[in-house]
Amino acid sequence: SLAWLAQQAGRGPAGGAALAAGGHRGRLREAAARLNAAAQELDGLAALQSIRRSLQEKAERLANNRFTVALFGAFSAGKSSFANALIGERVLPVSPNPTTAAINKIMPPDPEAGWPHGTARVRMKSRDRLTSDLLYSLEVLGVPAGSLADALEIIRRLKADQVPGKGKPHYAFLKAVEKGWDEMSPSLGQDLRVTADQFGDYAADEARSCFVELIELYYANPLTEQGVVLVDTPGADSINARHTGVAFEYIKNADAILFVTYYNHAFSHADKEFLLQLGRVKDSFEMDKMFFIVNAADLASSAEELEGVVNHVENNLLQHGIRQPRIYPLSSYYALEGKLRKDEETVSQSGILRFEQEFVRFTFEELTEMAIQAGDADIRRAAETLQRWMDSAREDAAERSRQAEALRASWAAGASLLERQDGDADARELAKEIQELLYYVKQRTQYRFGELFNLAFNPSVFREDGRDIKTVLQSAWEDLRRMISFDLTQEVLATTLRIENKINKLVRQSAVTWVAAIQERGIPSFDAPDFEPMKLRTPELSLSLEAEDIQIKWLAGYYKNPKHFFEGDGKAQLRRELESRLNGPMDRFVEAQTALLAAAYEAQLRSATVELADRLRQALEEHVSGLIEALEMKLDLHELQAKHERLLNRIGS
C-alpha cells in the first residue's frame, strides 16, 4: 500500500525537514553578521543610536533564532511517533494515559547555560497546582474534597466500579497520583536534572508524569540544530483543566501549529472542541501557521480510499471554521524506519517529504525572510538618514543656518506634541470594541446550547452510570455547566486575540498620526522606526459559570422514568427551562469577563502608547540632532559618504 503513497510525496533527502532546510542556519548567521557590521558603521554617531540598537537586537535574534513548533492531537493519534519521524530518531516515548501526560519540549542544547546534549530539566508541579488538579478530578467524579489530605484519603478508598464511564480518565489520573505519591511528592515544586535515558521515565511512566509540569530535553539532532523547539503538548482530550490555558498560549505564540489525527479515527468531542478553537483564532494571525497531519496513511488500501479520508478530514475542519487547511497524509512509522535505515525510497513513500518541504518553505523561508527584510529595512533607513545629512551639509552657509533654526523650533513643537499625548479616545474605542466582541461570545455559546445539552443528558450516559438517578442527573448537570463554562472561556480567549490586534492597530495608527503631525510642523524627513506588533499579555481567566439556583430537587422534577424523560417531553422541558435559567448566569459571566478584559487591556494600551511616545521622542531628538550637526558642518562629509556606501553594500540582495 506504500507504493502509490510515493505519488503524494515530493522528492528529497531522507534526512528530513531539517536537512531539507539546507543552508537556512548559515543564511541567518550571514544576515546577522551583515546587521552587526551595519551597526558598527553607526558607532560614534550619537544621532543614530536607536537604529544601531535596533540592528543589534535583530542581529541577535537572527543569530540565536528559535522557531517554536507546537504539536497537538488527540490521545493515540500518533503525536509522539510523528515527532520522532520529524526528528529522525526515537526521542519521545509513546505518551501515557492522556490524563497524566506532561508537556515535553525538545530543545537545542545550551552548554553555556549548563544544559549540554542529553540532559533534561524536569519541572515538577507545585503542591498547590497538584492539589488543584486533584480537587478538580474528584469534583468531576462527584466526590469533592476540601484539602490535599482529604483528597489523598478519598483516592485511597476510590474503587473503579464506583466511577461512571466518563470519569474513567479522572480515576486513572487519581490512582496514578496514589501510586507515585511516596516516591514523587518530596520533589514537588522542584526542578530536577536528569539524563536523556531517565527522560522517558518522567515522560511516560504514569505514576511519575502526573506530578510533572514540564520537561525540557536538550537534544542535538538535525531539527534542533536549525533552531527548532518542538513542543509535544498533552492530548486534546486531557482531563487537566489547566491545559486549556497552556494550549492557548502555544496556539497564540508558536511559530507553527501541527495537529495530528489518526487515519480513520473519528474526531472525539475533545478533538472537535480543540479544532473549534483553532477555527476561532485562525483569521487573527497575520500568517496561516497551521498544518494538519493524517497519520498512518499506509493503512489505506488504495489512493481512492486515502482521498476519501482526506476529504472527510477537510470537511470536518471546514465545519469547525478552518478554511483551506493544509492536510498531509503520511505514515510516521515508515518515515522513521526509513530515516533510521537511511532508506530514501521508504522515506519518500511514507508521504512525509511533501509535508517537510512545505513546512520548511513556511518556517525557514517565509518567517526567516520576514526577519531578514526587517533588518535590511533598518540598514536602508540608516543609509537614507546619512544621505539627508549629506544633502543638508551641501547647502550654503546662510541657508544652513536658517534651516538649523527652523529645525530647533519644529523639534520643540514635535516634542511638545508627544508630551501632550492623551490615550482617552483610544481607551474608549477599545472599551467599545471589547463590549461588542463579548456580546457575541454569549450569542455563540447560546447557539451551541442544544448540542452541549444533548451531550450531557445522553441516554447512553444514563445507561452506563450505575448510581441512583438523582446523582446521575446532578452529574449530567455539572457536566453541562462545565462544558458551557469551557465554551465561554474558549470564546473569550479567542476574543483576546482580536482585542490584541485592535490594540496594535490603535498604537500603529497613533504612530502614523504623530509622525504626520511632526512632519507638518516642519520636519518632513522624520519617519518612525518600523512598528513591530507588541507581545501583549493574555489576562488570566479564572471565572466559571455559576448557577446556584439549579438544584437536584428541581432537576429530578423533570425525570419520572427513562421513557418519560427520553421518549416523552421530560428532557425537552428540562432543556427549555435550563436554557431560560442560564440566561442570567451567562449575562453575569460575560459582564465579569468584559470588566476584567477592559481593565487589563486598557492598562496595556496606555502603557504601549506611553512607550511609543517615548520612542518617538527619542527618535525625533536623534533625527533632528543629526540634521543640525550636518548643517553646522560638525560631521565629516567624506566619512559619511564612505559609511553610506558601506551601508548600502550591507543590504541583502
C-alpha positions in Angstrom: 0.0 0.0 0.0 3.0 2.3 0.3 3.9 2.2 -3.4 1.2 4.6 -4.5 1.8 6.9 -1.5 5.0 8.0 -3.2 2.9 9.9 -5.6 1.8 12.1 -2.6 5.3 12.9 -1.7 7.9 15.3 -3.2 11.5 14.1 -3.8 14.2 15.0 -1.3 16.9 13.6 1.0 15.9 11.0 3.6 17.3 13.3 6.4 14.0 15.1 6.9 12.8 18.6 7.3 15.9 20.0 9.0 18.2 18.8 6.2 15.8 20.0 3.6 16.2 23.4 5.1 19.7 23.4 3.6 21.7 26.4 4.4 19.0 28.2 6.3 21.1 28.4 9.5 24.0 29.7 7.6 21.8 32.3 5.9 20.6 33.5 9.2 24.2 33.8 10.5 25.2 35.7 7.4 22.3 38.1 7.8 23.1 38.6 11.5 26.7 39.4 10.5 25.5 42.0 8.0 23.4 43.7 10.6 26.1 43.7 13.2 28.5 45.2 10.6 26.0 47.8 9.8 25.5 48.6 13.5 29.3 49.1 13.8 29.2 51.7 11.0 26.9 53.7 13.2 29.3 53.7 16.2 30.2 57.3 17.2 27.1 58.7 15.5 25.0 59.7 18.6 22.1 60.6 16.4 21.7 57.1 15.0 22.0 55.1 18.2 18.3 54.0 18.2 18.8 52.5 14.7 22.1 50.9 15.9 20.4 49.3 18.9 17.6 48.0 16.6 20.1 46.5 14.2 21.9 44.8 17.1 18.7 43.4 18.6 17.6 42.0 15.2 21.1 40.5 14.6 21.0 38.8 18.0 17.5 37.3 17.2 18.7 36.0 13.8 21.9 34.5 15.3 20.0 32.8 18.1 16.8 32.2 16.3 14.2 29.9 17.7 11.2 28.5 15.9 8.7 27.1 18.3 6.6 24.3 16.7 3.6 23.2 18.9 2.4 19.7 18.3 -1.3 18.9 19.1 -3.6 16.0 18.7 -5.8 13.5 20.4 -4.6 10.7 22.5 -3.5 7.7 20.4 -3.3 10.0 17.3 0.4 9.2 17.0 1.8 12.6 18.0 4.9 11.2 19.6 5.6 8.8 16.7 5.2 11.7 14.2 7.5 13.9 16.3 10.1 11.1 16.2 9.7 10.8 12.4 10.2 14.5 12.1 13.4 14.4 14.3 14.6 11.2 12.7 15.2 9.4 16.0 13.2 7.7 18.7 13.5 10.5 21.2 9.9 10.9 22.6 8.4 7.9 24.3 4.9 6.8 23.5 2.6 9.1 25.6 0.9 7.5 28.6 -2.7 7.9 29.7 -3.7 11.4 28.4 -4.7 12.4 31.9 -1.1 12.3 33.1 0.9 13.4 30.1 3.2 16.4 30.7 4.4 19.0 28.2 7.6 17.8 26.6 9.9 20.3 24.8 12.8 19.1 22.6 15.3 22.0 22.8 18.6 22.9 21.2 21.4 22.1 23.6 22.7 25.1 25.6 26.1 24.1 27.1 26.9 27.6 28.2 23.8 27.6 30.4 24.7 24.2 31.7 22.4 22.1 29.5 24.5 20.1 27.1 23.2 17.4 24.7 21.4 14.6 26.5 20.3 16.5 29.7 16.8 17.3 30.7 15.1 19.7 33.1 12.0 18.2 34.8 9.8 20.9 36.3 7.6 19.3 39.0 4.2 20.7 39.8 3.9 22.8 42.9 2.0 21.3 45.8 -0.8 23.9 45.2 -1.0 23.0 41.5 -1.2 19.3 42.2 -3.9 19.9 44.9 -5.9 22.0 42.4 -5.7 19.1 39.8 -6.8 16.5 42.4 -9.7 18.5 43.7 -10.9 19.2 40.1 -10.9 15.5 39.2 -12.6 14.5 42.4 -15.3 17.1 41.8 -15.9 15.7 38.3 -16.4 12.3 39.9 -18.9 13.7 42.4 -16.7 13.2 45.5 -15.4 16.7 46.3 -12.6 17.1 48.8 -11.6 20.2 50.9 -7.9 19.7 51.1 -4.9 17.7 49.8 -5.1 15.4 52.8 -8.8 14.8 52.3 -8.2 14.2 48.6 -5.5 11.5 49.2 -7.7 9.7 51.7 -10.7 9.7 49.3 -8.5 8.5 46.4 -7.3 5.5 48.5 -10.9 4.5 49.1 -12.0 5.0 45.5 -12.9 1.9 43.5 -13.2 1.5 39.7 -16.7 0.2 39.9 -17.9 3.4 41.6 -16.8 5.5 38.6 -19.1 6.2 35.6 -17.7 5.8 32.1 -16.9 9.5 31.5 -15.0 9.6 34.8 -12.5 6.9 33.9 -9.7 9.2 32.8 -10.0 11.2 36.1 -10.0 7.9 38.0 -6.8 6.8 36.2 -5.1 10.2 37.0 -6.1 10.0 40.7 -4.8 6.4 41.0 -1.6 7.3 39.3 -1.0 10.0 41.9 -1.7 7.5 44.7 0.8 5.0 43.2 3.6 7.6 42.8 2.9 9.7 45.9 5.6 8.2 48.2 8.4 8.5 45.6 7.4 11.8 43.9 5.8 14.0 46.5 9.1 15.1 48.1 10.1 16.6 44.8 7.0 18.8 44.3 7.9 22.4 43.4 11.5 21.5 42.3 13.4 21.5 39.0 15.1 18.1 38.6 18.1 17.5 36.4 18.0 14.1 34.6 19.7 12.3 31.7 18.1 11.6 28.3 17.7 7.9 29.4 15.8 9.0 32.5 13.7 11.4 30.5 11.4 8.6 29.3 10.6 7.6 32.9 9.2 11.0 33.7 7.5 11.5 30.4 5.8 8.1 30.0 5.5 6.5 33.5 2.0 7.5 34.7 3.0 7.4 38.3 5.7 10.0 37.7 4.4 12.0 34.8 1.2 13.0 36.7 3.5 15.0 39.1 5.3 16.8 36.2 4.5 20.2 34.9 7.0 20.4 32.0 10.1 18.6 30.7 12.8 20.3 28.6 15.0 17.8 26.8 18.2 19.4 25.4 19.0 17.2 22.4 21.1 17.7 19.4 19.5 16.5 16.1 19.1 17.9 12.6 15.8 19.7 13.7 17.1 21.4 16.8 20.3 22.4 15.0 18.1 24.6 12.8 16.9 26.4 15.9 13.6 24.5 16.2 12.0 24.0 19.6 9.4 21.1 19.3 6.7 21.2 21.9 4.7 18.0 22.4 1.5 19.0 24.3 -0.9 16.8 26.2 -3.7 15.4 24.1 -6.7 17.5 23.3 -8.6 15.0 25.5 -6.5 15.7 28.6 -8.7 16.0 31.7 -6.4 18.6 33.2 -8.2 21.9 33.3 -5.0 23.9 33.3 -4.1 22.6 29.9 -6.8 24.9 28.4 -4.8 28.0 29.1 -1.4 26.3 28.3 -2.7 25.1 25.0 -4.0 28.6 24.1 -0.6 30.2 24.9 1.1 27.8 22.5 -1.6 28.4 19.8 -1.1 32.1 20.3 2.7 32.3 20.4 4.0 29.3 18.5 5.6 29.9 15.1 3.8 26.8 13.7 1.0 24.6 14.8 0.8 20.9 13.8 -2.4 19.0 14.5 -2.1 15.2 14.2 -5.1 12.9 13.7 -5.1 9.2 13.1 -6.2 7.6 9.9 -9.9 6.6 10.0 -10.3 7.6 13.7 -13.4 9.7 14.3 -12.9 13.1 15.9 -13.7 12.9 19.6 -15.6 15.6 21.4 -12.3 16.9 22.8 -10.8 17.0 19.2 -13.8 18.9 18.0 -13.5 21.4 20.8 -9.9 22.0 20.0 -10.5 22.3 16.3 -13.3 24.7 17.0 -10.8 26.9 18.9 -8.3 26.8 16.0 -11.2 27.9 13.7 -12.0 30.8 16.1 -8.4 32.1 16.1 -7.2 31.2 12.6 -8.1 34.6 11.0 -6.5 36.5 13.8 -3.0 35.5 12.8 -1.1 37.5 10.2 0.0 34.3 8.5 -1.6 30.8 8.3 0.6 28.8 10.6 -1.5 25.6 10.9 -0.6 22.2 9.4 -2.9 19.1 9.7 -1.4 15.6 9.6 -3.4 12.4 8.8 -1.2 9.8 10.4 -1.0 6.1 9.5 -1.9 6.8 5.9 -0.3 3.4 5.0 -3.4 1.7 6.3 -5.3 2.9 3.2 -5.8 0.1 0.7 -6.0 2.5 -2.3 -5.4 6.0 -3.4 -9.2 6.4 -3.6 -9.7 5.4 0.0 -7.0 7.8 1.2 -8.5 10.6 -0.8 -11.9 9.8 0.9 -10.3 10.1 4.3 -8.5 13.3 3.5 -11.8 14.8 2.2 -13.5 13.7 5.4 -10.9 15.4 7.5 -11.1 18.6 5.3 -14.9 18.7 5.7 -14.6 18.3 9.4 -12.1 21.1 9.6 -14.4 23.3 7.4 -17.3 22.6 9.8 -15.1 24.0 12.6 -14.3 27.2 10.8 -10.9 26.1 9.4 -11.0 27.1 5.7 -8.4 25.9 3.1 -6.5 23.7 5.5 -3.1 22.3 4.6 -3.6 18.5 5.0 -0.8 15.9 4.8 -1.5 12.2 4.8 1.6 10.2 5.8 3.0 7.2 7.7 5.1 8.2 10.7 6.1 4.6 11.1 7.6 4.2 7.7 9.1 7.8 7.7 11.0 7.0 10.9 12.1 3.5 9.8 13.3 4.9 6.5 15.3 7.7 8.2 16.8 5.3 10.7 17.9 2.9 7.9 18.8 5.8 5.6 16.4 4.3 3.1 15.4 7.2 0.8 12.8 5.3 -1.0 10.9 4.3 2.1 11.0 7.9 3.4 9.7 9.1 0.1 6.9 6.5 0.0 5.9 7.4 3.6 4.5 10.7 2.4 6.4 12.8 4.9 8.5 14.6 2.3 5.7 16.8 0.9 4.9 18.0 4.4 8.6 18.6 5.3 9.2 20.6 2.1 6.2 22.8 2.6 6.9 23.1 6.3 10.4 24.2 5.5 9.2 26.7 3.0 7.0 28.3 5.6 9.2 28.1 8.7 12.7 28.5 7.2 11.9 30.7 4.2 8.8 32.8 4.8 9.4 33.5 8.5 13.2 33.9 8.0 12.7 36.2 5.1 10.4 38.5 7.1 13.1 38.7 9.8 15.9 39.4 7.4 13.8 42.0 5.5 13.1 43.9 8.8 16.8 44.1 9.4 17.5 45.3 5.9 14.8 48.0 6.3 16.8 49.3 9.3 20.0 49.5 7.2 18.2 51.2 4.5 16.7 53.7 7.0 20.2 54.5 8.3 21.6 55.0 4.8 18.7 57.3 3.9 19.4 59.3 7.1 23.0 59.7 6.2 22.1 60.8 2.7 19.8 63.6 4.1 22.7 64.7 6.4 25.0 65.0 3.4 22.4 66.9 1.3 21.9 69.3 4.2 25.6 69.9 4.6 25.9 70.9 1.0 23.6 73.9 1.3 25.2 77.4 1.5 26.0 78.8 5.0 23.1 81.2 5.2 20.6 78.5 4.2 22.1 76.0 6.6 21.8 78.5 9.5 18.2 79.2 8.6 17.3 75.5 8.4 19.0 74.8 11.7 17.0 77.5 13.5 13.8 76.3 11.9 14.6 72.7 12.9 15.0 73.7 16.5 11.6 75.3 16.6 10.0 72.4 14.9 11.8 70.0 17.2 10.3 71.8 20.2 6.8 71.7 18.7 7.1 68.0 18.0 8.4 67.1 21.4 5.5 69.2 23.0 3.0 67.3 20.9 4.4 63.9 22.1 4.3 65.0 25.7 0.7 66.0 25.4 -0.4 62.6 24.1 -3.8 61.6 25.5 -4.9 58.0 25.3 -8.5 58.6 26.4 -10.0 58.4 23.0 -8.2 55.2 22.1 -9.2 53.7 25.5 -12.9 54.5 24.8 -12.7 52.9 21.4 -11.1 49.8 22.8 -13.7 49.5 25.6 -16.4 49.7 23.0 -14.7 47.1 20.9 -14.4 44.7 23.9 -18.1 45.2 24.8 -19.2 44.4 21.3 -16.9 41.3 21.0 -18.1 39.9 24.3 -21.7 40.4 23.4 -21.2 37.9 20.6 -19.5 35.5 22.9 -22.7 34.8 24.7 -24.7 34.6 21.4 -22.4 31.9 20.0 -22.4 29.8 23.2 -26.2 30.0 23.4 -26.3 28.8 19.8 -24.4 25.7 20.9 -26.6 25.1 24.0 -28.7 22.3 22.4 -25.6 20.4 21.2 -24.0 20.6 24.7 -27.2 19.7 26.5 -27.6 16.5 24.4 -24.0 15.5 25.2 -24.6 15.9 28.9 -28.1 14.4 29.1 -27.5 11.5 26.7 -29.3 8.1 27.1 -26.0 6.2 27.0 -24.7 8.3 29.9 -27.7 7.3 32.0 -27.5 3.6 31.0 -23.8 3.3 31.8 -23.9 5.2 35.1 -24.9 2.8 37.9 -25.6 5.4 40.5 -29.0 6.5 41.6 -30.9 8.7 39.3 -30.6 11.9 41.4 -26.9 11.5 41.4 -26.8 10.9 37.7 -28.9 14.0 37.0 -26.7 16.1 39.2 -23.6 14.7 37.4 -25.2 15.4 34.0 -26.0 19.0 35.0 -22.4 19.6 36.4 -21.1 18.2 33.1 -23.2 20.6 31.1 -22.2 23.5 33.4 -18.5 22.7 32.9 -18.9 22.4 29.1 -20.7 25.7 28.9 -18.0 27.3 31.1 -15.4 25.8 28.9 -17.0 27.0 25.7 -17.5 30.5 27.1 -13.8 30.6 28.3 -12.6 29.4 24.9 -14.6 32.0 23.2 -13.2 34.7 25.5 -9.7 33.5 24.9 -10.2 33.6 21.1 -11.6 37.1 21.5 -8.4 38.3 23.3 -6.5 37.8 20.0 -9.0 40.2 18.3 -8.6 42.6 21.2 -4.8 42.5 20.9 -5.0 43.0 17.2 -7.1 46.1 17.9 -4.6 47.4 20.4 -1.8 47.0 17.9 -3.9 48.7 15.2 -4.6 51.7 17.6 -1.0 52.1 18.6 0.2 51.8 14.9 -2.4 54.5 14.0 -1.1 56.7 16.8 2.4 56.4 15.4 1.2 57.3 11.9 -0.8 60.3 13.3 2.1 61.6 15.4 4.7 61.2 12.6 2.4 63.0 10.2 1.9 65.9 12.7 5.6 66.2 13.3 6.2 66.3 9.5 3.6 69.0 9.1 5.3 71.0 11.8 8.4 71.5 9.7 10.4 68.1 9.8 9.2 66.4 6.6 12.1 64.0 6.6 11.2 62.5 10.0 9.9 58.9 9.9 9.1 56.5 12.7 11.1 53.2 13.3 9.4 50.1 11.9 6.4 49.2 14.0 6.6 45.7 15.4 3.4 44.2 16.8 3.6 44.1 20.6 3.5 40.9 22.5 0.6 41.5 24.9 -0.2 39.5 28.0 -3.4 37.4 28.0 -5.2 38.1 31.2 -5.7 35.0 33.4 -9.4 33.9 33.2 -10.4 32.2 36.4 -14.1 32.7 36.2 -16.7 29.9 35.7 -20.4 29.8 35.1 -22.3 29.9 38.4 -25.9 28.9 38.7 -26.7 28.3 42.4 -30.5 28.1 41.9 -30.3 24.9 39.9 -30.6 22.2 42.5 -31.0 18.4 42.3 -34.6 18.5 43.6 -35.6 20.8 40.8 -33.8 18.7 38.2 -35.4 15.5 39.5 -38.8 17.0 38.9 -38.4 16.6 35.2 -37.5 12.9 35.4 -40.2 10.3 36.2 -38.6 7.4 34.4 -36.4 6.8 31.3 -39.3 6.5 28.9 -40.9 9.8 30.1 -37.6 11.6 30.0 -36.2 10.4 26.7 -39.2 9.5 24.7 -41.7 11.8 26.3 -41.3 15.5 26.9 -39.3 15.4 30.2 -35.9 16.1 28.5 -37.3 18.8 26.2 -39.0 20.6 29.1 -35.8 20.4 31.1 -33.8 21.8 28.2 -36.1 24.8 27.8 -36.1 25.6 31.5 -32.3 25.2 31.8 -31.7 27.4 28.8 -34.0 30.1 30.3 -32.5 29.8 33.8 -28.9 30.0 32.4 -29.6 33.3 30.6 -28.9 35.4 33.8 -25.7 33.5 34.8 -24.4 33.8 31.3 -25.0 37.5 31.3 -23.2 37.8 34.6 -20.3 35.7 33.3 -19.9 37.9 30.2 -20.2 41.1 32.2 -17.5 39.9 34.6 -15.2 38.9 31.7 -15.9 42.2 29.9 -14.8 44.2 33.0 -11.8 42.0 33.5 -10.6 42.3 29.9 -11.4 46.1 29.7 -9.3 46.8 32.8 -6.4 44.5 31.8 -6.2 45.7 28.2 -6.8 49.4 28.8 -3.7 49.3 31.1 -1.7 47.6 28.4 -2.9 50.0 25.7 -2.0 53.1 27.8 1.4 51.6 28.7 2.1 50.9 25.0 1.0 54.4 24.0 3.4 56.0 26.5 6.2 53.7 25.4 5.5 54.6 21.8 5.6 58.4 22.6 8.9 57.9 24.4 10.4 56.0 21.5 9.2 58.6 19.0 10.6 61.4 21.2 14.0 59.8 21.3 13.9 59.1 17.5 12.9 62.7 16.9 15.7 64.0 19.1 18.3 61.8 17.3 16.9 62.7 13.9 17.0 66.5 14.4 20.4 66.4 16.2 21.9 64.6 13.2 20.5 67.1 10.8 21.6 70.1 12.8 25.1 68.7 13.2 25.3 68.3 9.4 24.0 71.8 8.9 26.6 73.2 11.3 29.3 71.2 9.5 30.2 69.1 12.6 30.3 65.9 10.6 33.0 64.7 8.2 31.3 64.5 4.8 33.9 62.2 3.3 33.4 59.8 6.3 29.6 60.0 5.9 29.9 59.2 2.2 32.0 56.2 2.9 29.7 54.9 5.6 26.7 55.5 3.3 28.3 53.3 0.6 29.2 50.6 3.0 25.7 50.5 4.5 24.2 50.2 1.0 26.5 47.2 0.4 25.3 45.6 3.6 21.7 45.3 2.4 20.9 41.8 1.3 20.4 41.0 -2.4 
